[in-house]
Amino acid sequence: MAIRTATHSDRGHAGRVRPQLQRVAAHFIPQRFGVSGEPGSASAVEVLGEVSWLLDPEQRNRTPTLAEIDEFLDRVLPEGT
């Protein structure tokens, strides 16, 4: 029961975090790199590399780790942010 609850909670959290990350990418990728930061764009995938799956709306059952979120933000946000 506890495992099922934790998994459900993790997915719920990911469902709230990922749209925020998508908004961050849509705002900062064009500013920093001059390319589209929209989910599914080849340019966003190129900028984000291994963590580009965070913008994929089809990835509903995968929960990002804190390290993946950190890497995403490091790639997207301007230095010193």
N, C-alpha and C positions, 0 to 999 in steps of 0.2 A: 504494500500500500504506500509506504513512504517513497519508494522508488518511483512509482507511478505518479505520485503527487509532484515530486521533484522534477520529473521529466515534463509534466504538464506546465509547471511553473516556469521552467527554463524556456520552453517554446513560447509561452505567453510573453516572457521578458524579451525574447528575440523578436517577437512580433511587434513589440513597441520600440525596440532599439533600432532595428533595421530601417524603418521608414525615416527615422531621424538621420541615420548615416546617409541614406539616399539624398535627403535634402542638403546635407553638408557637402556631399560630392557634387550635386547639381550646382551649388553655389561656388565652391572653391576651385574645382577642377578647371572650369573655363577661365577663371581669373588668373590662376597660376600657370596653366599650361596652354591656354588658348584653344582648347578642344572641348567637345561635349562631355559633360559629366553625368548624362542621363543613363539610367539602367539599360543595359544591353548594347550601349555604344562601344564600338571597337576601340575608340580612343580612351574611354574610361577603363576598359580591360587592360590596355597597354600601360596606363599610369598606375593602376592598382596592383597589377601582377597577381600573385597568389591569393590575395584577399578580394579580388574582383567578384567572387561569388557572393559577397555581401550585398551587391547591387542586383543580383539575379532574383527576380520575383518567384521563380520556380523552386528555389532552395528554401522551402518552408520547414523542413524537418531537421535542419542543421542549425545548431546554436553556436554562435561565435564565442571563442575563448577571449579572455581579456587581452592576451597577447595579439590575437588577430585584430581586435578593435584598436589596440595601440598602434599596430603596424598600419592599419587603414588610416588612422588620424595622422600619423607621421607622414604618410605619402600625400595626403590631401591638404592638410592645414599649412599655412605659411610658417616658416621657422620662427620660433619665439612666441608662438601662440599657445 
